[in-house]
Amino acid sequence: MELAYARSCRAPYETIVEAVEQIAAAHGFRISEKRDIQAMLAAKGFSIAPLTIFEVLPIGEGTEWSDLPEVIVRCRLHVAVIDDETHVGVLRPAALCDALLRSPVEDLIRDLDAAVVAFVDEIAAT
């Protein structure tokens, strides 16, 4: 399994960033952090293409998520401009589970993985 899942987008960068914020809850996520990496580096005198990294958590953080390491449950999603094209991608929870825990991927992680893939697919369709 690939570590990341990414799609190219038809819409401009700003529209895709807004789409992440607008549809997160519909896919069962809340945004815990948003980092505009381009702006952070520009403030230090470095110029890069637009890049925003979001950390999203499942809204249903009940007991089913409490036993899982936060490094896996906290999904990192990015919106970037690469070669003049907007891309959206996410680190796959199932791949992180496999790589970090060296244990079989359980149904709960598969469900989370499927949810972030569906989230990225809808964003890319914007």
Secondary structure, 3 states (H helix, E strand, C coil): CCCEEEEECCCCHHHHHHHHHHHCHHHCEEEEEEEEHHHHHHCCCCCCCCEEEEEEEECCCCHHHHCCCHHHHCEEEEEEEECCEEEEEEECHHHHHHHHHCCCCCHHHHHHHHHHHHHHHHHHCC
